[in-house]
Amino acid sequence: MITQRPTQSDVETHVTWYISGYTQIPPDQIRPIWVLRDPPLSFDDSQLAYLALSLRGYVQHYNPNETVLATDTRKNGQSVKTLTALIYQKVK
Amino acid sequence: MMQALGRAACIWSGVWLIGAAAAAQTADPAKPPKDPIGSWADGIGLSVRKAFDGTKAEKSPATFLWVRDFAGADKEYSLIDLAMKIGERDLVPKSPSMLLVYPVGEYHRQTQESKRVNTAALGLKAEFRPIAPGIQPPGGSPPFPGAGTGPLVVPLFIGEAKIGRDFEAGKTNQLYSVFVMPFSTRPYWPGSDFRDRAHVFRGRYYPYAGVEYYRADVGTSSQRVEFGVARLYAEWWPVSSLERQVVQLTGEGTYRRHLSGHLFDGNASEISFGANVYVDGHGHLGFGIDYVRGEDPNQAFAFRERTTAGIKILL
């Protein structure tokens, strides 16, 4: 299914929405500089793998040839901002 | 000699920890905190833990301990619990499921004269996530209709095959295990976050159930044992702020119900508690204390009870 690709701003909103779904922190309070593994997000390895699986569904909705791996979300220092940039590269 | 080495290690570690803490404190709050240790490990695809055995140890840092035992026959001894994994692969990278496979290596050493431990193991682990869980953020709209839908609870399957060597006893052992763990993103369900009103992360818990098969040399023959296993792991962060995690408390209970075999006759159980203080505020580097009591599967289910304290490294 070919769907209109989201803009970078859209992707930022969407990635934040997924992160909010895992952390239960409201999307409007999640800051781009927050690192996934570090507080206040504090994802662990299991959650990061599931987040990758959720984002895989998101990316493949727009670009079936792309994917998201657990190593993408488990990467040390991966922040909301850098993850958003990675996901945007995959969907555009 | 051992005393001198231990004291030197403690002094060196103290200096290093103070330096790391100072570096963390002086970071620019407008930028994400730099994490040179984590970045280095990520560059070579390395994870370091206390063990990769599916237990609390897998969420615990590697330990390099110098123990001062005031009541014991050995007043001082050292202890190492180190496990590493490198080169994780997803075997179904474009499917709605995820199958991760990776090799692990472990080394455990204790120099206490009456309980000497010197073991190493190599193994292969697999994690299978058949489907993503449903998510319900407390605000915002889904990116497209149907996004984030999924079951309230999803299973995570964890399999392991491991071969080990006990260098003290000159014996070889094998372990094969399969576990299933429920996972959810809903508050208070397994795997989800406990957060306070200010959204500070406070803790989470994971229950597991599965089967384990052990085979090991006993005398001149080889014996086996199979267990049905139930396990509960929980962690709690009583001292933390929105952007720093400092004190971690962990607890775990494992019950092994004997199914068959004579490597160990009867049921086996283990409990452990830990308290860690992370000076870097990220949960990578700190010091802590651990208590464990019960039958040790890495030592042919020999009973042990011990309390240890030392440096913690988690990458």
Chai-1 contact restraints between the chains, C-beta under 6 A:
chainA,res_idxA,chainB,res_idxB,connection_type,confidence,min_distance_angstrom,max_distance_angstrom,comment,restraint_id
A,H14,B,P143,contact,1.0,0.0,6.0,A-B,restraint_1
A,W17,B,P137,contact,1.0,0.0,6.0,A-B,restraint_2
A,W17,B,G140,contact,1.0,0.0,6.0,A-B,restraint_3
A,S20,B,P137,contact,1.0,0.0,6.0,A-B,restraint_4
A,G21,B,I135,contact,1.0,0.0,6.0,A-B,restraint_5
A,G21,B,P137,contact,1.0,0.0,6.0,A-B,restraint_6
A,G21,B,G148,contact,1.0,0.0,6.0,A-B,restraint_7
A,G21,B,T185,contact,1.0,0.0,6.0,A-B,restraint_8
A,Y22,B,T185,contact,1.0,0.0,6.0,A-B,restraint_9
A,T23,B,D193,contact,1.0,0.0,6.0,A-B,restraint_10
A,Q24,B,P138,contact,1.0,0.0,6.0,A-B,restraint_11
A,Q24,B,P187,contact,1.0,0.0,6.0,A-B,restraint_12
A,I25,B,H199,contact,1.0,0.0,6.0,A-B,restraint_13
A,P26,B,P138,contact,1.0,0.0,6.0,A-B,restraint_14
A,P26,B,G139,contact,1.0,0.0,6.0,A-B,restraint_15
A,P27,B,G139,contact,1.0,0.0,6.0,A-B,restraint_16
A,P27,B,G140,contact,1.0,0.0,6.0,A-B,restraint_17
A,I33,B,P32,contact,1.0,0.0,6.0,A-B,restraint_18
A,V35,B,P32,contact,1.0,0.0,6.0,A-B,restraint_19
A,D38,B,H282,contact,1.0,0.0,6.0,A-B,restraint_20
A,P39,B,F201,contact,1.0,0.0,6.0,A-B,restraint_21
A,P39,B,E243,contact,1.0,0.0,6.0,A-B,restraint_22
A,P39,B,Q245,contact,1.0,0.0,6.0,A-B,restraint_23
A,P40,B,L242,contact,1.0,0.0,6.0,A-B,restraint_24
A,S42,B,F201,contact,1.0,0.0,6.0,A-B,restraint_25
A,L53,B,M98,contact,1.0,0.0,6.0,A-B,restraint_26
A,L53,B,R129,contact,1.0,0.0,6.0,A-B,restraint_27
A,L53,B,A132,contact,1.0,0.0,6.0,A-B,restraint_28
A,S54,B,A132,contact,1.0,0.0,6.0,A-B,restraint_29
A,T67,B,P93,contact,1.0,0.0,6.0,A-B,restraint_30
A,T67,B,K94,contact,1.0,0.0,6.0,A-B,restraint_31
A,L69,B,D90,contact,1.0,0.0,6.0,A-B,restraint_32
A,A70,B,L100,contact,1.0,0.0,6.0,A-B,restraint_33
A,K75,B,D42,contact,1.0,0.0,6.0,A-B,restraint_34
A,N76,B,G38,contact,1.0,0.0,6.0,A-B,restraint_35
A,N76,B,S39,contact,1.0,0.0,6.0,A-B,restraint_36
A,N76,B,D42,contact,1.0,0.0,6.0,A-B,restraint_37
A,G77,B,D35,contact,1.0,0.0,6.0,A-B,restraint_38
A,G77,B,G38,contact,1.0,0.0,6.0,A-B,restraint_39
A,G77,B,S39,contact,1.0,0.0,6.0,A-B,restraint_40
A,S79,B,P32,contact,1.0,0.0,6.0,A-B,restraint_41
